[in-house]
Structure formats: structure tokens, C-alpha cells
């Protein structure tokens, strides 16, 4: 797993003004544009951030684990050499779940003065993670592992993200991949800010994680104010009794949100062990923390479960 070394120096320099301690990970590798843009967005917002990632693309590895081993080939985009040691500032051939554990158990106490992180961000993933597709996602698997270890966590995914090197952010700042990386990172930073705004109640119920998927970027979807945030469930279930919102007790499924034309983001709560939907009580606990998102309703679902 890789830890972002030189930005950690910056992280320590801004510690006097940091808002929260956050560990960031993904399943696409430590050197992709999306995760470096996420690091930048968080640090620019005053957070103290550590990256804990695999050295290469580990998409589709779900919640599997692999013992860290020295590299037998260079990191993605040649960002570290063959033979780099198993852990620390270099790399290992591990899985996102292992990177989550290492970030929580080893890196966070080291860089956050002995304390655990306040939040785990897994992503933004390259491509969406919605519906039953979350079962194979390493991004979702890492977030669920963090939640099982008692750390509030969210998996974030963007349809327009691309598997390109972080160097693209500087070399081609106006490329679609660079723009998507920056937009999705800004949206994720906003969501985390909303969740962490209230220091009172638990950020998320223990053993549960958030799953947020952003639709493809189209004209007019470039800012937080452009997004219609929809509280959803992993899989739509007309017979379920969900938390009451939008005039009913049936939440739309993530794919229903994702298939709706416009600037949408689905926001669901996951049982971190089973990776399934949670009950109305747990949904309500999370819904209560998301007021700052100014949640929207899908017209087709607004009255379902209301008896109308």
C-alpha cells in the first residue's frame, strides 16, 4: 500500500488550521488523478489528510485481502520502482481492504497524534458503484472495512472519472479527466463537510457506511449547487418501509437515481457487513445529518408509499 509522502509534510504544516483528520483510499491505485485531486480538495479545505492506497489498480477486488509483499514490478505510471518494500512510504501488492486497515491502524495514529481518523473517504472511484454492483467494488469494500473497525466511512464514485495519471491534473488541466477529478473531489469534500459539521451525535451508525455515486458530468453539473442529491437505497424495493421523506416511505434505488437525466447523486446507507440496505431507523439517523445537502426528490418516487 502506498502512503503519499511529500504531501504529508504539507499536511503537518497546516495542522494548526486543520478541520478534521481524514484517511483517503480507493481501488484504482495511488497515482490516479481522482485520488490526488481529492487529496488537494481536502487539504485546501483545511483538513489533515493521509493517503493509504494500493500501488496499482485493484478494481473489482471487493473485500478480499492479500498479504503485503515487495513489488515485483513498478507502481502504476512508474511512480515507484520494482523492489519497493512492503509497507510505509513505498508500496505493496495489497488490496483496498488491506490499505484501509493499514491507514486506520498504522498511519492514522502516526500522523494524527495517536488518534484514529475522524472519517474515511474511499474514492472517488472511477465509474459508478450502484445497486448490486457494489458487492464486487474494492472502493466499497474499503469503506465497509473502515465502518466495521468503528470509523465513519463513505464510498464515493463518479461516472466521468478516468483512469489517468495524476500528472494529467497539471499537464492537461482542461482535459475532461482533470475536470471530472476536480469536480467529483469538490462534491465529496462538500458531503464530508456536511456529515462532520455536527460534532454531537455519531457521524454514522456503527457498522454502517455511506455510498455516494455521482452521475456523468454534463453541461451545468460543475458545482455543488448544480447537484440534486437524492437519498436512496442500494436496491429499490416497493414493499420495503423506508424512512419517511419526499412524502412517502419508499426510497428510490441507486440505479433509478442514476438513470434519471440531469445532475444527480445518489446517497445510500450500507450495512458494512452484508453490503445491503439498512432499516428505516438507521436511514433516519443518517438522513438527519444530511440536511446541509438540501436533498431532492425524484418525481416518480415522491408519492410512493404515501397512500396517494
Secondary structure, DSSP 4 states (H G I P E B T S, - for coil): -EE-HHHHHHHHHTGGG---EEEEE-SS-TTBHHHHHHHHHHHHTT-EEEEEE-SS--TT-TT--------SSPPGGG-S-TT--SSSSS--S--HHHHHHHIIIIIHHHHTTTPPPSEEEEEEEES---GGGGGG-HHHHHHHHHHHTT--EEEEEETT----BTTHHHHTTTSHHHHHHHHHHHHHHHHHHHHTS--SS-SS-TTEEEEEEEPPP-TT-SSGGG-EEEE-BSS--TT-----BTTBS-PPBHHHHHTSSSSEEEEEEEETTT-SB--HHHHHHHHTT-GGG--B--GGGTTTTTT-
